[in-house]
Amino acid sequence: MDDTDHTDLESALLSEMVETVGVGVAIYGESGRYRYVNEAYADILGTDRSSLLGMAIWEVIPAFERDRFEDYWDSFEEGETRVADTEHIADGVLTPVSTLTTRRRIGGRPYNFGTIRDRTERQRRERELREKNERLEAFAGTVSHDLRNPLNVAKGYLDLLRSDVDHDAVEPIGRALGRMEVLIDDLLTLAREGRSVSDTESVSLSAVVDDAWRQIQTREAVLEGECDGSLLADRGRLQQLLENLFRNTVEHADAPATVRVGFLGDGEGFFVADDGPGIPEPERDQVFEPTYSTDEGGTGFGLAIVDEVAAAHGWSVSVTDSADGGARFEFRGVDVPDDT
């Protein structure tokens, strides 16, 4: 095979790759007119390739101004890449897209290579997320105001009753109101933790583990940490997750429990394990459901909140047996800082 055959083969392979890459690809030159578009580019804009070839880019991208195109063209350095969200129009239809544009030379002449991805689906998901968060905020407001206020009134009258009525007769009322308060607090936490995490920071897992442990009544339980290292998370919500897991272990253990926290060996996340009674395999798919509880006095929201916090971070959570026969919760899909 001679050099010409090699060149033809490479050209054919390159064309095939561009056609099947899965994103829209276009090339335009200093005239500002499309020299090449692949099928995906035309499909995203809902048109055909032939109608785009030779068309001026400012006729497709309203954000471009014909009078300023030369300045835009000249502003690119060789090899420079720019990313932006914009809108393209074809056949009268406006399509939101994410664009990536880079400058390269072919035969000594500069060309801009652009790729596009349809933003419509992403915008739909973002809109649904905003609507979900708004509903959660409304629910949290109802829990905080409409339920807590009458509860406080009832507790106030209970205090007055205690001074006039036999203590044993009013104590069941106090316990019932106390349980209502716990339910309200858990519902409020569940609503808030369901919101997606938008900002994360580098967090020392061992530091958050220590803070979470100090917040619960440990009942002689022992904490063993193997978690020197950092991960990207919302610190407050990660602490809430750990507190709920620790509390769940302590409350279900028949004897002082040992809790272990550490990073997974494959570097994909972290785990929380104990030596308690464990969770039977048939029940593992149910433990994260709200109101599910094996404790007669429990609310069932503790592990549901754990699941919500994990999902809000984009993590997956699974339950298995620990090395000591207890429960082991594994969190995967956890990002770590670049310098870790």
Secondary structure as the mmCIF struct_conf table of DSSP 4:
data_model
#
loop_
_struct_conf.conf_type_id
_struct_conf.id
_struct_conf.beg_label_comp_id
_struct_conf.beg_label_asym_id
_struct_conf.beg_label_seq_id
_struct_conf.end_label_comp_id
_struct_conf.end_label_asym_id
_struct_conf.end_label_seq_id
HELX_RH_AL_P HELX_RH_AL_P1 ASP A 3 THR A 20
BEND BEND1 VAL A 21 VAL A 23
STRN STRN1 GLY A 24 TYR A 28
TURN_TY1_P TURN_TY1_P1 GLU A 30 SER A 31
STRN STRN2 ARG A 33 ARG A 33
STRN STRN3 TYR A 34 VAL A 37
HELX_RH_AL_P HELX_RH_AL_P2 GLU A 39 ILE A 44
TURN_TY1_P TURN_TY1_P2 LEU A 45 GLY A 46
BEND BEND2 THR A 47 THR A 47
HELX_RH_AL_P HELX_RH_AL_P3 ARG A 49 LEU A 52
TURN_TY1_P TURN_TY1_P3 LEU A 53 GLY A 54
STRN STRN4 ALA A 56 ALA A 56
HELX_RH_AL_P HELX_RH_AL_P4 ILE A 57 VAL A 60
TURN_TY1_P TURN_TY1_P4 PRO A 62 ALA A 63
HELX_RH_3T_P HELX_RH_3T_P1 ARG A 66 ARG A 68
HELX_RH_AL_P HELX_RH_AL_P5 PHE A 69 ASP A 74
TURN_TY1_P TURN_TY1_P5 SER A 75 SER A 75
HELX_LH_PP_P HELX_LH_PP_P1 PHE A 76 GLU A 77
TURN_TY1_P TURN_TY1_P6 GLU A 78 GLY A 79
STRN STRN5 THR A 81 ALA A 90
TURN_TY1_P TURN_TY1_P7 ASP A 91 GLY A 92
STRN STRN6 VAL A 93 ILE A 106
TURN_TY1_P TURN_TY1_P8 GLY A 107 GLY A 108
STRN STRN7 ARG A 109 ASP A 118
HELX_RH_AL_P HELX_RH_AL_P6 THR A 120 GLY A 141
HELX_RH_PI_P HELX_RH_PI_P1 THR A 142 LEU A 147
HELX_RH_AL_P HELX_RH_AL_P7 ARG A 148 ARG A 162
TURN_TY1_P TURN_TY1_P9 SER A 163 ASP A 164
BEND BEND3 VAL A 165 VAL A 165
HELX_RH_AL_P HELX_RH_AL_P8 HIS A 167 GLU A 193
TURN_TY1_P TURN_TY1_P10 GLY A 194 GLY A 194
BEND BEND4 ARG A 195 ARG A 195
HELX_LH_PP_P HELX_LH_PP_P2 SER A 196 VAL A 197
STRN STRN8 GLU A 201 SER A 204
HELX_RH_AL_P HELX_RH_AL_P9 LEU A 205 ARG A 214
TURN_TY1_P TURN_TY1_P11 GLN A 215 GLN A 215
BEND BEND5 ILE A 216 ILE A 216
TURN_TY1_P TURN_TY1_P12 ARG A 219 GLU A 220
STRN STRN9 VAL A 222 GLU A 226
BEND BEND6 GLY A 229 GLY A 229
STRN STRN10 SER A 230 ALA A 233
HELX_RH_AL_P HELX_RH_AL_P10 ARG A 235 HIS A 252
BEND BEND7 ASP A 254 ALA A 255
STRN STRN11 THR A 258 PHE A 263
TURN_TY1_P TURN_TY1_P13 GLY A 265 ASP A 266
BEND BEND8 GLY A 267 GLU A 268
STRN STRN12 GLY A 269 ASP A 274
BEND BEND9 ASP A 275 PRO A 277
HELX_RH_3T_P HELX_RH_3T_P2 GLU A 281 GLU A 283
TURN_TY1_P TURN_TY1_P14 ARG A 284 PHE A 288
BEND BEND10 GLU A 289 GLU A 289
TURN_TY1_P TURN_TY1_P15 PRO A 290 THR A 291
BEND BEND11 THR A 294 ASP A 295
TURN_TY1_P TURN_TY1_P16 GLU A 296 GLY A 297
BEND BEND12 GLY A 300 GLY A 300
HELX_RH_AL_P HELX_RH_AL_P11 GLY A 302 HIS A 313
TURN_TY1_P TURN_TY1_P17 GLY A 314 GLY A 314
STRN STRN13 SER A 316 ASP A 321
TURN_TY1_P TURN_TY1_P18 ALA A 323 ASP A 324
BEND BEND13 GLY A 325 GLY A 326
STRN STRN14 ALA A 327 ARG A 332
BEND BEND14 GLY A 333 GLY A 333
TURN_TY1_P TURN_TY1_P19 ASP A 338 ASP A 339
#
